[in-house]
Amino acid sequence: MDTLKEISNLLSELSKEEINAFLAEILTEAEIATLSNRWRILKMLNQNFSQRDIASKLNVSLCKITRGAKILKNKNAISLKLIRKIENEYN
């Protein structure tokens, strides 16, 4: 089994608290910050912020933002489904 599948399978068996603890244990602060920024980029793109505004507000390169934009263009992207799910929960 490849490592990503193994981790995914294990995460699916954990509670939310256990997932948070696991990620905090294995990721560095820099890795958590990177993951958080990528999620913020996706959310801001979905809210129709311009790429330049996102780059300025989050202090990230346009390349990272372009990657996020490509993800959101795929209507079957899991990231897009998750963003829509949290937007529906807050609206």
Stockholm file with secondary structure:
# STOCKHOLM 1.0

chainA/1-91         MDTLKEISNLLSELSKEEINAFLAEILTEAEIATLSNRWRILKMLNQNFSQRDIASKLNVSLCKITRGAKILKNKNAISLKLIRKIENEYN
#=GR chainA/1-91 SS CCHHHHHHHHHHTSCHHHHHHHHHHHSCHHHHHHHHHHHHHHHHHHTTCCHHHHHHHHTCCHHHHHHHHHHHHSTTCHHHHHHHHHHHHHC
#=GC SS_cons        CCHHHHHHHHHHTSCHHHHHHHHHHHSCHHHHHHHHHHHHHHHHHHTTCCHHHHHHHHTCCHHHHHHHHHHHHSTTCHHHHHHHHHHHHHC
//
